[in-house]
């Protein structure tokens, strides 16, 4: 949610800011703006309630011939929390009489108290946001310092300000009287500094930095950075100066380019054979018929002693956790509970010491998942992460974990991260199973199926043309049902979510057998039902449920992994996928469901990569 960029150096600031904001569009937003500063000038802001392309046009209109380009600036894309999507509520916000400009990600919980205090001092607010409070508070502390107009004074004003904030923030601030200075601060909202040569960059994540620098610094919670063209100083809010760790930016420009695809979502759907292969790479131990992980940071003895596992997540990651529950319980015989992170963070469930907690998240920044892991860690439980983004908040705070190595996922609707999560969870189930009762021979059979997976997904993508034809038939439907059993019940949930997210069609996923306990009342000639009916232990049962829908006149789309005259005769439309063992069917069966959602969204004229009201990384509660 929201996106921050900043630049200080020698090149044209607005060019980097606009390009960076375009790369951050996937995070979800409804307004955008930049603030730039030239020496001996006032801060110039340009803001729009709309897309970055509109901001770019507005910037061009306000650029005068002969203007020296500003080499300092900040930018922001806003996802509305406090106040609607208006130009006034767009960032950056000015503080005082324009002595500072600020961009903020996060939510300030005590802003109303602070706002009343500042209004009593004579400050006038132009927006309804909580963020403008921070801008005026920094300005107020600067004013209180009086003649101490120095970088040290700016830093002290920021330190005094963040000490009074309750909530989450990622801040980047520029100061009218210092045209070569940015100050950034973080608490619960990610910030990454790009280290350049006589120039520095800052962003909410690494995507705007690709092609600009290969060296980065991840700010940690409660850290403040003083950023100048030739120097970066990092301090802990309370403990003084710290030595930042400079890391290599492990991403190239191709990973954030469309490479001939019409949309990032489509590109990422087609990247899944590769992303699954990357998830598997180096983690198969054929000699011991098991999986291996380098980052769990627990001994074999500690892992063998685990008596219960909690998987906590949100959205698509929660669906992958449900599959993980089935996998681990079947292969390892360890009780598993799947918890919505937004609920777990506020519950106080009885958890014994032999329980470990996995947080599953693509971004590693999901606020609810991060808070749930922190709560579990506070109570003394081992916390582990399954995430995609190296250096993310959850990756840093968990005791250990597993990276997906799926590459950047730009489309808001998750595709390749979901199937990579399923792949990692299957390997984790194998690992725990081999620690317990799964035989060497059984482990070899599971590995053989895992190694087939990238090719099976590649074959599943061949249904795209068939799916496109089916999408045209049902694009005007207003309701869909998705139905599956056992491992494919979570697949049905995920298929329904994909359709809701990007086409805005109401869709629900159910265990197929639950239809007759209420949802079958929704079945009519205008409500398509998508049945996931591969061969397996529950095939006959799902077929019976399919017949119940057909008996009531409901159109049926069936996803099958075999030539089956019975299904072909019953279903209105059939999509074929390759056969694979039932515990890996969700990976393969999700491919046509992703494509179906994509094609229907296109036909309905929806913005596939940036669906309304949604954000890629949900960093607020």
N, C-alpha and C positions, 0 to 999 in steps of 0.2 A: 504494500500500500504506500502511496506517495513515493516520490523520488527526489533526491537531492543531488545537485552537482555544484562544483565550485572550481575556480581556477585562479591562480596567481602566477605570473611569470612574464614572458616577453611576447607571446603571440596574442592574436585577437581573441579576447575572452568570449564574446558572444557566439563565435563559431563553435567553440568547444561546448559551450553550455547548451546550445540548441541541438547539436548532434548527440550530446549526452542524454538530454531529455527524450529525444526520439528513441534511444536505446532503452530507456527506462519506461517507455509507454506500456510495456507488458505488465507492469506492476499494478495498473489500474489507476485511473485518475479522471477528474472532471474539469479541472482548470489548470492553467500553467502560467509561469512568469519568470522573468529574470531581473536581476539588479546588477548594474555595472558601475564602475567608478574609474574616472581618469584623474591624474594629478590636478590639484587646484580646481576641482569641479564638485558639484553636488552629485549625490547618488541618483542615477537614472533607473527607473523601474518601468517595465512593460509587462502587462498582465492581461490575460484573456480568460473568459469562461468558455472553454472549448479545448480543441486539440492543439498539439504542439505545432502543427502546420499553420494554424491560425496565428499562433504566437510568432512564428517565423515571419509571416506577412506583416504583422504589426511592428516587429523590430525593423524590418526593411523600410517601412513607411516613416519611422522615427529616426532613421539614420541620415544625417545631413552630409552633403558633399563637403569635403574638407575637414570633417571631424577626424581627429586623431583617434584611432581605435583604443578602447579601454582594454587594459591587460589584467584587470581584476574583476571578478564577478561571481555571482551565485545564481542558481536556478532551481526551480521546484515544479513538480507536478503534484497536484493536491487531490486526494480522495476525501470527499466531504465527511466530516464528523460534526464539528460545531459550526452550524450555519450552512445554508445552501451553496450550490456551485454558482457563485457570482464573481464578477471582476474584483469587487471590494474584498471578498473573502480569499481570493487567490494570494499566494505567496509570490515573492518575498514581502514581508511587512517592515515598515519603517518604525523606528523607535525615537521618542522625543520629538525634536523638530527636524528629524531626518539625519541624525548623527550616526545612526547605524541602520543596517538592513539585515534581516534574518529570515532563514528558511528553517522550517521545523517539521519533523516527522514525529508522530506519537500523540499522546493525549495527556494533558495536564489536569489532574483531578481537582486541584485546589485553585483553579484559575479564577473562579468567581470571587473568592476572598481577596486574592491579589488584585483583581480588577477594581473592586470597591476601594481598596486602599489607594491605588494609583489615581482613580477618579477623584478621590478626596484631595489629592495633591494637585489636581488640575489637568491631568492627562486626559485627552479626548480620544476615543476609540472610533476607528473608521470601519471596523469589521465586527463580525459576530464570533470570530474564532478565539480559541484558547491561546493560539500562537502569538497574537499581537500583544498579549499580556507580557510574554517573555521579552519581546522587543522593547517595550516601554520600561520594563524592570531593569534591563541592561542599561538603557539610557539614563534611568534614574540613579543607578549606582555610579555611572560615569559622572553625572552632574554633581553627585555628592562628593566625588573625589576632587572637584574644583580644578585647581591648577595642575594636578598630576596628569597631564595629557601625554601619556607615554604608552608603549606597548605593555609595560608592566601594569599600568593603570587599567588598560583594556582587559587584560587577563584577570585582574582582581575583580573587575566588575562582573565578568562572566562567572567567576568562582562564587561570588556572593549571590548571583542570580540562581545558579543551579542548586545551591544549598537550600534555597527556599522552594524549589519545585517538588511537587509530589506527583508521580506518574512516570510516563516514559517520554524520552526525547532523543532525537538525533538532531543536532543543531549545527548550522554553519552561519557565521556572522562576519560581515565586513563593516569597516569603520570609515566614516567620511574623511577623517583626518589622517588616515594611514592607508594610502593607495597601494601598499604592497603587503597587506596583512589580512589573513583569514584566521578566525578562531573557531574550532569545532569542538563539540562536546557530545558525549554519548551516554545514554542510560536506557537500555532496553530496545533501542532502535539502531540498526546497523549503519556503520560508516567505514569506508575504506579510503585510505590516502594513497594516491599514486605518486611515487617518488620520481621526479624528473631531474634534468640538468638545468639549473637556473629556472625551474618552473615546477609547480606542484599542482596536483589535481585532487579532488575529493568527490566521492559519490556514495550513494546508498549501497551499491554493489559493484562488482568489477566490470560489468558490461560496458559502461562508458569509457573505461580506462584502456580497453583493448585497442592496440595500435598506437597508444600514446606513451606507454611506459611498460616495462616488464617487471618493475619492482613495486611492491605494495606493502602497506602497513594496515593491519586490521585494528581499529580502535576497540578496546575492551570497555565494558561498563564502568562508569565513573571516571573515565579518562577524558582529559582535555588536551587538544593539540593546538599549538601556536604555529601557524604555517606561513612561511615567507619564501620568496623565490629560491633562496639558497640555503634554507635551514628549516628543519621541523623539530620542534620541541614538544615532547609528550609528558604530561603530568597526571598523576592520580589526583582526583579532586581533594582528597584529604591527606595523602601520604607523600606528596611532593613529586619530584621528577623521576621518571622511569625511562629505561632504555628500551625503545621499541624494537621489535623483531621485524626485520625487513625480509619479506618472502618473495618468491618468484611468482609472477602471474601466470598460472597454468591454463592459458586460454588463448586461442588465436582468432583472428578476424573472421575466418571461415565459419567458426562455430556460432557467430552471431549474425551471419548473413543468410539471406533466403536461398541462395544458390539455385535459382531457377524455379523454385516452388512459389505458388501463389500466396501461400500463408505459412507462418511458422508452425501452426498446428499440423498442417499436412506434411511439412518437412519432418517434424518430430515423430509423426506416425510412421513415416517411412524410414526413420533412423533406428527403429526399434530392434531390428536384427543386430545392428552394430552396438547399440546401448546394452542389450542383453549380453552380448559377447563380452563387452567391457566389464559388466558386473561379474561375470564368471571368471574372467582372466586372473590367473594366479591363485585361485581359491579352491581348485579341485585337487585333492590329494589322492591320486589313483593308487598309490602304494598302500594306503591305509583305508581306502574306500570311504573317504569322508570329505568334508569341506574344511578349509582352514582360513582363519581370520587373524590378521596381525594387530588389530586395534582394540580388541575387547578388554585388554588390561586386567583380566582376571585369570587366575591359574586354572589348570584343568581340574584340580581338586575343588576349587570354589564353584566352577561351573557344574561339576558332577553333583555337587551338594544342593543345587537349586531345586526347590520343591514346587515353585509356582512362578509364573511369568505374567506380568501385566504389560500389554501393548496399548499405548495411548497415542492418539492422533486426532486429526480433524479432516473432514471432507474425503477426498479421494484416498488419502493416506489411511483413513479409518477403514475404508473398504479393503485396502490391502492388508490391514491388520486382522480383519475378519478371516481372510484366507489364511493368514499366518496362524491364527488360532487353530483352524482345522488341521493345518499341516503339522504343527508342533505336537498337538495332542495325539494325532494318529501315528506319527513316526517316532516321537520321543516319549509319549505317555506322560507328559508333564501338563498339569492343569494350567490353562491360559485364560486370562480375562482380557477383554477388549473394552477400553474405556474412552469415551469422548474426553479429550483433554480439557475442554471447557467445563465439564462437570467434575472431573477428577480433582481439578485444582481447588475446588470448594468443598469437596467431600472429605470425610475423615474415616475411610474404610479400615477395618482391621487387617493389617498386613504383617505377616510373620517375618522374622529376620532372613529366612531362606528364600525370599521373593526378590527377583530383580525386575527392573522397570525399563522397557524400551520405549523411547519416543521416536515416532516415525514421521518424517517431514521432508518434503522436497527442498524447501528453501533453507531450513535450519533456523528460520527466524519467526515461525508461527508463534504468536504471543501466548496463546492458550497452552500449546505444547511445552513451550519453554517454562511457563509458570508451573505447570503440572510436574515437570521434571525437577524443578527447583524445590517444590514442596516435598516430593518423595526423597530427594537428596537430603533435605533438612531433617527428615525423620530417620536418616541413617541407612537408606536403601541404596544399593548399587544402581546407578542410572546409566543406560547405554543409549546411543542414538543410531538410527538408520537414516541418513540424510545425503543430499546430493551436493551441497555447497561447502567446499573446503573453507575452513576459517569462519564459518557462520557461528552465531551465538550458541546454538544448541551443540554444535560440534565442539566448541571450546569449553562449555560448561559441563557436559556429560563426562562421566568417569572413563568412558571408552565408546567405541562404536564402529560402524561399518559405513564407508562411503559407497554410493551407488556408481559413481564414475559414468553417469549418463550424459554428461556434457550439459551446457546451458539449456534450460527449458524456458523458451520465451512465451509461447502460447499460454494464455491464462488457464485454459482447460488442460489439465495434466494428462499426458499420454505415456510418453516413454519413461517418465519417473515412476508411474504406476506399475508398469510391467517390470521395470528394474527392481522395484521394491518386492514384487512377488518372487522374482528370481532369487534375490538375497534371502528372503524369508524361507524359501524352499531349501537353500543351502544351510541356513541356520537350523532348520528342522532336521536335516540330515546330520549335521554336526552333533546336535543334542541326542539324536537317535543313536548314533554310533557310540556316544559316551555311555549309553544305557543298554538297550537290548537289540538294536538293529544289527543283523549279522553282516559279515564281510560281503557275502554274496548279494544280499539285499542292497547293501550300500553301493556295490558295483552297478546293479540294475538302475538304481536311482541316478547315479552319475551318468550312465548311458543316456537316460532320458533328458537330463539337464543339458548334456552336450548336443542333443538333437534340437534343442529349443530355438536357437537363432535361425536355423534352416526352416523349422516349422512356421515361425513367424513370417519369414520371407515368403513362404508358400501361401500363408493366410492373406497376405497383401494382394495376392492375385485375384481376390474376390472384388476388388475395388469397382470394376466396371459393372458387375452384377449389382453391387450395393447402390451405385449411382442410379440405376434403373428403378430399383425399389424405392429409393428416396423420392424420386419424382412422383411416384404413385401415392405416397403418404404425406407429402410435405405440408398439406393443408389440414391435417388432423390437429385437433386441439388437446387430445389426451393420448398417452401411450402407457401400456403396461409392459414391464420386463419381468420375466419369470424364469427361475432356475432352481435347482436343488443341490444340496451338499456344497461342494466347492463353487458351484456356479450360482448360488444365491447371492454372494457378494458381487459376482460378476454382473448379475442383473441390477443390483443397486448402482454399480458404477456406470453401466450403460444408461440407466435412467438419468443419473446425474449429468452425464455428458450432454444428453439431449436438452435437459433443462438449462444448463449453463450457457450453451451457445445458440440454441434455436428459440428459447423462451417458450417451449411447449411444455405443458404440465405432463410429467411422467413419474411413475412410481415403480419401484422394484420390490418384488415379494418372493418369498419361497413359494414355488409353484403350488405346493399342497395347501398353502394358506388362502388360496383364491376362494375356496368354498366357505371360508369363515368370514366373509364380508366383501372383499374386493370384487368378487364375481358380479356383484350388483352393478358395477361400472361397465360391464361388457355390453357392447352394442355394435351395430354395423359400422359405426364411425370411430371406434376405439381399437386401434391395432394392438395386438399382443405379440411381443417378441419373446419367443421361447428358445432357451439354450438347451439343446437336446443331443449332446454327444453320447456316444456309447459309454457305458459304465454301469455301476451298481444300481443307479437310480433311473436308468433309461426308461424302463417300463412304466415307472411311476409318473415320470414327467410326461410321457406319451398319453397317459390317462388324463392328466390335467389339461393337456392340449385339446383332447377330445371334448372335455367339458366346455371349453371356450368355443370350439367350433359348433357344438350343439346349440349354443345360444347366439349364433350368427356373428360372432366376432372374427374379424380378419386376423390371420396368424402369419407372422414371419418366423421361420424356424432356422436356427443356426445348428447345423449338423456336421459330423465328421465322417460320414459314410454315405454310400448310396442306399437309400432306404425307401422303397416304394410306398410303405405305409405312411411315412411322414410326408412324402411328396404328394400323395393323394389327399392328405388332410390339410396341409398348409397351403396358404395362398401364394407364398413366396418362400423359397429355400435358399440359404446361403451355405456354401460348403467351406469347411476348414479342414486342415490335415489332422489326422489322428495322433493323439499323444496320451500318455497316462493321465488318469483323472486328476491327480494332484497338481498337474501343470496346465490343465484345460483353461483355467481363468486367463492365463497369459495369452493363449492363442485365440480364445473366444472373444476376448476384449477387442481384438483388431477390427472385425466387421462392425462392432458397436460404435467404435470411435469413428470409423469412416461414415457410418449411417448418420451420426450426429453432425458430422462435418458437412456432408452433402445436403442434408435437410436445411441446415443453417444457411448455406450458400443460396439455396433456392428461395429462402424466405428473406434474403437481403440483409442478413445479420452480420455484424462485425465479428468474424470468427475468432481473431486473435485477441480482441479487446471487448468482450461482451459487457453489456451495460451493468453497472452497479458492482462489478466484481473486481477483485484485485488478485494478483498472482501470489503475493506474500502478505498474509493477513497479520499485520503487526500491531493491531489494536484489538481490544476486547470487544 
